[in-house]
Amino acid sequence: MKLFLMRHGDAQQAKKDSDRELTPQGITQSAAMAVHFKNEKLSHIFSSDYLRAKQTATHFQSALAQPVPLELTEYLRPSTETLRAFDFILDTFERIDNPNTCILLVSHLPLVSELCSLAVKGRVGQDYGFATSGLACLEADYPDEGTFELKWIKSPDKISG
């Protein structure tokens, strides 16, 4: 099973955190990542329901070679407790119940870094330094805390390799 964790693109300031839109740079970043990974065979995309994450996920979704469902969820908001968000991930893998499942989660710092740490190390604490629109690829045969292998982390300015 494959899990992609993505931080939203660069966002503007706004009175309400959930209303922050992507900047022109954020749009460019998320579009560049999406185009680079357009042939990835994603099963589902899940995104925070905050505007900047939703916009990032939509750019990614529209660039993919095949249609992939996008679901907005409160479990990926910046204020979500890491264990609660990780339970959402595990429940999603269990619900889909397919060893070839490949999902993309679009969220915020520090949650994406904490989820990566929990998935790979089995504990929160490792900082993975996600850039805006940064994307990590993790794989596990049996998803649980500490069972994922980190394959790579890429940022929009380093997507050639």
N, C-alpha and C positions, 0 to 999 in steps of 0.2 A: 504494500500500500504506500502511496506517495502523498506527501503533504507539502504544499507550498505555503509559506508564510510571507505576506507582503505588507510593508508599511505604505500607507497612502502617500501620494505625491505632495510636493510643497504646497502649503495652503496660506491663504490670506488671513488677516486678522478679522474678527467679527465680534459684535457684542455678545453673541451667544456661541459657545464653543461648537455646538452641533451644527451651526449654520456656516461654518468656514468653508469657502469654496477653494478649489485649486487655483493657484496662480498660473499665468502662462507657462512658467517654468515647470510647474507641477503637471500641467497637461502634457507638455513635451516629454517629461520624465516617464509618466505612466504610459504614454503612447509608445515610446521607445522600448520599454520593457515588454509591452504587449506584442509589438511587431516581432521582437527577437524570439519570443516564445509562442508564436502563433500556431505552430504545429504540435504543441504539447496536447496530449489527449486527456484533457480535463473531464472529470465526471460532473463536477459541481463547483460553483463559486459561491462563497459565503462572505458577506461583508458587514462591517459595522453599519448601522443605519445613519451614522453621521455623514453629512453631505460630502466632505472631502474623500472619505473612504468609498462611498457609493460612486462618486465620479471616477475614482481610480479603477474600481472594479468594472464599471461600465466600459471604460476605454479598453481594458483588458478583454472583456467579453466580446466587444465588437470586432476586435482584431483576430480572434481565433478562427481557425480554418473550418470548424464545425460549431453548430449552436450548442451552447452550454447554459443550463439554468443558473440564474443569479438569485440568491435569497438574502435579504437583509435581516440582520439579527441584532438584538440588544446584547447578546453574549460576547460581542466583539467590540463593544464600546470601550473608550479609554479608562473608564472607572470600574470596569468589570474585574472582579477578583480572578487571579490567574487560575486557581484550581477550578473555579466555576467555568471559565472559558475552556480549560482543558477537558473537563467533563463533557462539554458541548462537542468538542472534537471527537472524543472517544464514542459518544453516543451517535454521532454522525457516521463514523466508520461502521459501527455496529448496525445502524439502520440500513445503510447501503449494502452491507454484507457481500462484498465482492473483493477478492484479493487483488484485482486490477484497479481498484478505486484510486482516483487521483483528484484531490480537491485543492482549491486555492482559497485561503482565508486572507481578507484584506482588513487590516486593523491599524492600531496606533502604537506609538511608544508610550510607556515601556512595555505594554502588553505583548507585542510580537517578540521582543527579545526574551521576556520572561517565559513565554510559551515555548520558544526554541530551547531555552535552558532546561525547562521541565521535561520536554520531550527527549532531549539528548542526554542530559546529566541526571535526570530524576529529581532535580531540585532547582529552585529559582536561585539565581545568584550570578551566573555567567552572563556577562554583557556581550552581545553579539554585534553591537554597533551598526544597526540597520540605518542606512542612508534613506532619505525620502525616496519612495518608490523602490526601495531595496527589497530583494526577493531571495528567500532561502528555500532550498530543496531538501526535504528530509524523507527518509524511507524506513519502513518497519514491516516485518512479517506479521507481527502481532502488536498492534499499537497499544502502548501504555507508557506510563512515566518511565523515562530512562531507556526505552527500547528503540528509539529512533536513531538512525545514523544520519549525521549532517553530511550531505553530499557537496553542497556549495552554498555560498551567499554571494549574490551579485548586486551591483548598483548600476543605475543608468549609465554612468560614465565608464563602467568596466564590464560591458556585456559582450565583448567580442570573443571571450574564451570560454 
